[in-house]
Every structure is written in structure tokens, then in C-alpha cells.
Amino acid sequence: MDLRILFPALLLVFGLATVFADSTPGEVCEKKNGTSCEECLRNVSCLWCIPTKSCVTYPVRTILPPHALCPLNDARWGLCWMNFQTLIITLAVIGGVIIIAFLVCLFCCCKCENFGSKRFEAKMQKQATKTKTKQEERRAEMKQRHQEIRQKYGLSGQNPYSKFA
């Protein structure tokens, strides 16, 4: 990810937290009108408007500065080289990508877990069926051999020990 995008995003997150706190009491943004953007933005609660070259207090109640105060593409907050509109679009794209990635991971984990357990159960069932079939074949072969031995020695009648079994 490009640091030119990541830094303003982090600056916005940490900056919004400090906007709500009184960063430097007694320092009013409007006193810095006519100065430079860098001078104005030293105070986190200030917003620089390029066309009017004015430094105004950031309107925290409206979250985004109203168009009457300064258009978004001309407003600067936190960094002089990045306008507010770009910052909002960047944060929206990053947030959307994070949410989509989270949902994809969540879906894949749930899907793989369900698919894996079904596949495991099917494999175990197949193996149990195979084992049972082999056992039945062995029993049938053993019975056949016993029958052949009985016929060979003339013991084809009832087994005298069957009443004990």
C-alpha cells in the first residue's frame, strides 16, 4: 500500500480524536487568516481553504465541512497537499476493501469448515462400508471353507457343539 495514502488515513483517524479535545486553548484558527497552509494546519482543529486563503475552525458538528464554508476539493485538513475529497474517497475505498476482505475470509472459513467436515464424514462412511464389505466377504469365504472340510470328512450333519454356542 502506498504510504502517501496510508499516512493521511491514519492522520484523519488520530486527528479526529484530537479535534474533539481542545488541542491548544486560546489559539483561534481565524487569527491565522492570510498566513500559509502549513501555519494554519499546525493546529489540528483548523481547516485551510485555498481559494479564500482563510484558516477556519473545523466544523466538528457537521463532520464534513459544508460547501458554503469551503468546497471539499479546496479544503485542506491535516496535510496541505491532499484535499478533503481525495481523503474521503481514499478512506472509503480502504474501508470497503477491508470490509470485503473480511467478508470473503469469513465466507471462505465457514465454507471450508462445512465442506471439510462433510467430506471427512463421507470419507469415514466410505471406509466403514469398505471394511464391512471385506468382513462379510471373509466370513462367506470362511463358511465356504468350513463347509468344504465338513463334506470332505463326512461331517455335513449338524454340528454337535452348536447347542453350546
Buried (B, 14 or more C-beta within 10 A) or exposed (E): EEEEBEEBBEBBEEBBEEBEEEBEEEEEBEEBBEBEBEBBBBBBBBBBBBEEEBBBBBBEEEEEBEEEBBBBEBBBBBBBEBBBBBBEEBBEEBEEEEEEEEEEEEEEEEEEEEEEEEEEEEEEEEEEEEEEEEEEEEEEEEEEEEEEEEEEEEEEEEEEEEEEE
